[in-house]
Each structure stands twice: as structure tokens, then as C-alpha cells.
Amino acid sequence: MEEDLYKKTPPKKQPGLRVERHFTKEGTNVFDLFKYDTRSSVIRNPSGDAVFEMNDVEVPATWSQVATDILAQKYFRKAGVPQPDGTTGPEKSIKQVAHRMANCWKEWGMRYGYFASPKDSAIFYDEIVYTAAMVQHRSVQLVWNHRQAAGALLCRPQDGRTQEVHFGLRAPAAPCLLYPVGR
């Protein structure tokens, strides 16, 4: 009987990842799903002098000022980004950051055959952009992890409480997205 298990050929699987839409809609530009505000981000030293300042930062209207500051200070590329007028300069919008991250991952996935089809890669892109723009909503948080021990912070959607899980390894500081458990 045990020998028969080894003789059976498993059914052929379609190679590549299939992606379903959860937050976006086919035919709708993902960036059009949000209302945006333009804000400023300033870090001041104890004497009140500005040590970092960026104006005209574009973020979803639902974002807090803290979320705006984290984006501007930690995630924006500060130079070399093509601007609409043909020059280069800094990133100033969540749209640029979300596109940079999602497009990079989508392109890598396509190059290395991770997606079942080009349509799946396009859905992946839209869903990642949506998630990046929603990081300060629905219990998802963008954080800068400066902990010495590697681990994770799990968020319970029922009550919004977080629980730390440590893996006991040392790790450098790294940006990360926290997503509610159960999704």
C-alpha cells in the first residue's frame, strides 16, 4: 500500500502566483481611491530649531501628522527622483513611494516568474499600492523598528491591541509594515 503512494504522480499545478483583488477595483486607478492632503513635516531640536523640514508632502487625508512625519523623514528618497518639470528632486508624495516599492516588487516577480500571468502582477501592484496608502488606517501601521532583538508586533483586529513576538535573534533597524492578524 505504501509503495502505491510513491508511484502516483501529483496533479500538475499552474506555475506562478495567482492574485485576487481585495481592496481595489478592475479599471480604477488605485491612486484615485483616496482623497489627499498636502502637509508639512518638521523635526525640531530641544532648543526649537528645525533640523528637518519638508513642505508640500502629499498624503491620504486620513493620515495622522505622525504618519506624515515618518513617511517624509524615513521613507522619501531625498534626491534624484524625476519631477514633472523634467528636473530631478526629492519624493514628496505617498504616490511616489508606493509606486517605487510596488513596481519594484512587481517587476522582480515578473522577471523571476513568480506570477501566473501579467494580470496577476497588475493586481499585485494595485493591492500593494493600496496597502501602502492605507498604512495608517484599519489597524495597519508603518513603523521604524529600532529593536535589538528580531521579532514582530502582532495586532489583534478585535481590540487593536498589539503583542510582541521575539525570535531571539539580533537584527539591524529596519522599516516594516504591521498588518492585523487574521487577514
Buried (B, 14 or more C-beta within 10 A) or exposed (E): EEEEEEEEEEEEEEEBBEBEEEBBEEEEEBBEBBEBEEBEBBEEEEEEEEEEEBEEBBBBEBBEEEBBBBBBBEBBEEEEBEEEEEEEEBBBBBBBBBBBBBEEBBEEBBEEEBBBBEEBBBBBBBBBBBBBBBBBBBBBBBBEBEEEEBBBBBBEEEEEEBEEEEEEEEEEEEEEEBBBBEE
